[in-house]
Amino acid sequence: MPEVLLVLATSTGGVGRHVQSLAAGLAARFTVTVAAPAATLAAFDLPGGVAVEIGGRPHPARDARAYRQLCALAARL
């Protein structure tokens, strides 16, 4: 089955619900993985969730870590 990676930063509302809806809709045709902060994954019960700390604002050290994690995750899909 083809795979889709959705990436979501910190969310507590509308964007998280939108990604939740996208993931649910895509799940019939794709294996869906959602990369997002652990708190966001828990808040929206996102399928195939992988915790990656992606903040809403730039932070060089955290962003570099998240970039490496996302590259490694994308390479496995």
TIDRENVO-638853 format. One record per residue (C-alpha): residue number from 1; z, y, x. Coordinates in pm, 1 decimal. Layout:
N
<r seq="NUM" Z="Z" Y="Y" X="X"/>
...
//
This chain:
77
<r seq="1" Z="0.0" Y="0.0" X="0.0"/>
<r seq="2" Z="-80.4" Y="348.7" X="140.7"/>
<r seq="3" Z="215.1" Y="559.4" X="247.7"/>
<r seq="4" Z="312.3" Y="919.3" X="175.5"/>
<r seq="5" Z="571.8" Y="1125.7" X="361.9"/>
<r seq="6" Z="723.9" Y="1418.3" X="171.8"/>
<r seq="7" Z="931.5" Y="1664.2" X="375.2"/>
<r seq="8" Z="1194.9" Y="1877.9" X="206.5"/>
<r seq="9" Z="1433.0" Y="2134.5" X="353.0"/>
<r seq="10" Z="1778.1" Y="2203.9" X="212.2"/>
<r seq="11" Z="1750.5" Y="2233.6" X="-165.7"/>
<r seq="12" Z="1991.8" Y="2260.2" X="-454.8"/>
<r seq="13" Z="1753.2" Y="2332.8" X="-738.5"/>
<r seq="14" Z="1391.3" Y="2367.8" X="-837.4"/>
<r seq="15" Z="1217.4" Y="2259.2" X="-517.8"/>
<r seq="16" Z="1430.1" Y="1945.4" X="-498.4"/>
<r seq="17" Z="1351.9" Y="1859.0" X="-860.7"/>
<r seq="18" Z="981.6" Y="1919.5" X="-794.5"/>
<r seq="19" Z="980.7" Y="1683.5" X="-494.6"/>
<r seq="20" Z="1176.0" Y="1429.1" X="-700.1"/>
<r seq="21" Z="905.3" Y="1447.9" X="-967.2"/>
<r seq="22" Z="624.4" Y="1421.3" X="-710.1"/>
<r seq="23" Z="787.0" Y="1120.5" X="-546.5"/>
<r seq="24" Z="830.3" Y="945.2" X="-880.7"/>
<r seq="25" Z="469.4" Y="1010.5" X="-975.8"/>
<r seq="26" Z="332.7" Y="894.6" X="-641.7"/>
<r seq="27" Z="544.0" Y="577.9" X="-633.1"/>
<r seq="28" Z="302.3" Y="388.4" X="-857.9"/>
<r seq="29" Z="21.2" Y="412.7" X="-600.8"/>
<r seq="30" Z="197.3" Y="476.7" X="-268.9"/>
<r seq="31" Z="500.6" Y="381.3" X="-68.1"/>
<r seq="32" Z="690.7" Y="711.0" X="-72.9"/>
<r seq="33" Z="929.9" Y="828.7" X="198.1"/>
<r seq="34" Z="1118.1" Y="1155.8" X="156.5"/>
<r seq="35" Z="1261.9" Y="1323.4" X="466.8"/>
<r seq="36" Z="1532.6" Y="1574.1" X="380.2"/>
<r seq="37" Z="1890.1" Y="1668.2" X="468.7"/>
<r seq="38" Z="2144.0" Y="1403.3" X="365.6"/>
<r seq="39" Z="2303.7" Y="1632.7" X="105.7"/>
<r seq="40" Z="1964.0" Y="1701.2" X="-53.6"/>
<r seq="41" Z="1878.1" Y="1330.2" X="-63.1"/>
<r seq="42" Z="2208.1" Y="1259.3" X="-237.4"/>
<r seq="43" Z="2176.8" Y="1548.3" X="-483.3"/>
<r seq="44" Z="1835.5" Y="1438.4" X="-609.7"/>
<r seq="45" Z="1851.0" Y="1060.7" X="-557.0"/>
<r seq="46" Z="1519.0" Y="1073.3" X="-371.3"/>
<r seq="47" Z="1342.5" Y="739.7" X="-314.1"/>
<r seq="48" Z="1287.6" Y="610.8" X="37.2"/>
<r seq="49" Z="1509.5" Y="886.3" X="167.9"/>
<r seq="50" Z="1546.8" Y="943.0" X="540.7"/>
<r seq="51" Z="1808.7" Y="1196.2" X="649.5"/>
<r seq="52" Z="1658.2" Y="1471.5" X="864.9"/>
<r seq="53" Z="1850.9" Y="1796.6" X="889.6"/>
<r seq="54" Z="1586.3" Y="2053.4" X="794.4"/>
<r seq="55" Z="1739.2" Y="2390.6" X="724.1"/>
<r seq="56" Z="1615.4" Y="2675.6" X="511.0"/>
<r seq="57" Z="1618.5" Y="2914.8" X="806.8"/>
<r seq="58" Z="1494.2" Y="2884.0" X="1165.2"/>
<r seq="59" Z="1738.3" Y="2733.2" X="1414.0"/>
<r seq="60" Z="1575.0" Y="2634.5" X="1746.3"/>
<r seq="61" Z="1796.0" Y="2339.6" X="1843.8"/>
<r seq="62" Z="1817.3" Y="2186.9" X="1495.3"/>
<r seq="63" Z="1445.6" Y="2245.8" X="1433.6"/>
<r seq="64" Z="1349.4" Y="2076.7" X="1762.3"/>
<r seq="65" Z="1561.0" Y="1774.6" X="1666.4"/>
<r seq="66" Z="1406.2" Y="1763.3" X="1318.5"/>
<r seq="67" Z="1055.8" Y="1790.9" X="1466.8"/>
<r seq="68" Z="1117.2" Y="1492.8" X="1695.2"/>
<r seq="69" Z="1259.9" Y="1289.6" X="1406.4"/>
<r seq="70" Z="964.6" Y="1372.9" X="1181.3"/>
<r seq="71" Z="711.7" Y="1285.5" X="1451.6"/>
<r seq="72" Z="879.8" Y="948.9" X="1508.7"/>
<r seq="73" Z="898.1" Y="883.2" X="1134.6"/>
<r seq="74" Z="532.1" Y="974.1" X="1079.7"/>
<r seq="75" Z="426.5" Y="750.1" X="1366.8"/>
<r seq="76" Z="594.5" Y="450.7" X="1197.4"/>
<r seq="77" Z="418.9" Y="507.1" X="863.5"/>
//
